[in-house]
Amino acid sequence: DGMRWIDPEIWVRPVQEAITLSYPEDIVISDVRYDNEARMIRANGGQVIYVTRPKFHAVNKTEAESIKQILQHHRATKALNNNGTLEDLHVKTLLLVQELRQ
């Protein structure tokens, strides 16, 4: 996250480029923690999904603030419960993408 201090858009620009190049394909961005990231997703017609994980606790104050920010400011469209295996999460994600297409 030190690079964000130098350039807040350091991670947003390459993702924006990937979205532009792959449009209209579906894209899942697995790590959205900052307002500028959520704004870029919404500006491209995307939705922010909050993935919950039972028994997960933030590892530090910065991560705890990021989680709080996501819940309060990004106004996630939906929540997805990650309570199984990685494969289970993959299946749930694909089903959610199909649901959101409708």
LINHU-V999831 format. One record per backbone hydrogen bond with DSSP energy under -0.5 kcal/mol. CO is the residue of the C=O (numbers start at 1). NH is the residue of the N-H. If there is no record, write none. Layout:
co:CO nh:NH
co:CO nh:NH
This chain:
co:1 nh:4
co:1 nh:5
co:2 nh:5
co:2 nh:6
co:3 nh:7
co:7 nh:10
co:9 nh:13
co:11 nh:15
co:12 nh:16
co:13 nh:17
co:14 nh:18
co:15 nh:19
co:16 nh:20
co:17 nh:21
co:18 nh:22
co:19 nh:23
co:22 nh:25
co:27 nh:29
co:28 nh:30
co:31 nh:33
co:34 nh:37
co:34 nh:38
co:35 nh:39
co:36 nh:40
co:37 nh:41
co:38 nh:42
co:39 nh:43
co:40 nh:44
co:41 nh:44
co:41 nh:46
co:42 nh:45
co:47 nh:49
co:48 nh:77
co:48 nh:78
co:49 nh:51
co:50 nh:52
co:50 nh:80
co:52 nh:82
co:53 nh:56
co:60 nh:64
co:61 nh:65
co:62 nh:66
co:63 nh:67
co:64 nh:68
co:65 nh:69
co:66 nh:70
co:67 nh:71
co:68 nh:72
co:69 nh:73
co:69 nh:74
co:70 nh:74
co:70 nh:75
co:70 nh:76
co:78 nh:50
co:80 nh:52
co:80 nh:82
co:81 nh:83
co:85 nh:89
co:86 nh:90
co:87 nh:91
co:88 nh:92
co:89 nh:93
co:90 nh:94
co:91 nh:95
co:92 nh:96
co:93 nh:97
co:94 nh:98
co:95 nh:99
co:96 nh:100
co:97 nh:101
co:98 nh:102
co:99 nh:102
